Amino acid sequence: MTGPEVLDVARDAILTLVLVASPLMLIGLAVGVTISLFQALTQIQEMTLVFVPKILAVFITLLLALPFMADAMQGHMMRISTRIVSGG
């Protein structure tokens, strides 16, 4: 494998990682910002108030986005398998 081919595989892997992780990260960010605004407006400084809704939102998003995530991972594995079989 040459240098450009390695960079191509690495770029594809990073893109797949971003596509798979982005739904969970965006929902976690949105829920975190919403809870922080709620805490700032009401002056409630409870630490567990941030974690429980965020964990629940990420878990529900994981259940909903799992088919998309599995498709993206399968596509990536198929591209790598094809590259291995073709010898380059």
N, C-alpha and C positions, 0 to 999 in steps of 0.2 A: 504494500500500500504506500502510495506516495504522500507527500505532505499535503497537497491540495485535497486529496481524497479523505485524509484524516480530518482536515478542517471542515469538509462538507458533512461528514458524519457527525462531528461535534456540533456544528451549526444546527443540523436537523434534530439532534438530541436536545439542545437548549430550547429550540422552538417548541418541541413537543412538551418539554417540562413546563414552559410558560403557559401553553394551552391547557395543560392538565391542571396546573395549580391555580390559574387565575380565577376561576369561579369561586373557589373557597376563600382565596385571599381578598377578593373584592367584597364578598358578603361579610367577612370578618371585619374589614375596614369600615364598611358602611354601618354595621351594627355598633362597632366601637365608637365611631364618631357620633352616632345618634345617642348612645348612652352617655358619652362625655358631655354632649350638649345638654342633655336632661339633667345630669349632675350639676353642671355649671348654673343652669337656670334655677334649680331647686335647692342648691347648696347642700345636697346630700352627698357625703363623701364616704360611701360604703364601698369597699374594695370588691366584695363578692358580687355587687350589682353589675360590674363590668363582665365578669367571667361567665356567669351562668347563662345569660342571654346569648353571649357570643358563642359559647360551646354548643348551645341548642341550635342556633342559626347555622353554624358550620356543619353540624351533624345532619340537619335537614337538607342543606344544600348538597352535601356529599351523597345522600340518598337520591336526590333528584338528578345530580350531574354524573352519577356513576356510569350510566350507559355511554354518555359522550366521552368520559375519561377513558373507559375501556376501549372504545373505538379508536381514540387517538393513540393509545398505547399499542393496540393491535396493529394499526397502520405503521407505526414506527418499527415494530418488530418485523413486520413483513418486508419493509424496505431494507432493514439490516440483513434479514435472511436472504433476500434476493441478491444483495451485494456480496454476501459470503458465498452463495452458490455460484454466482457468475465469476467469482475469483477476483473481485476487485471492486 
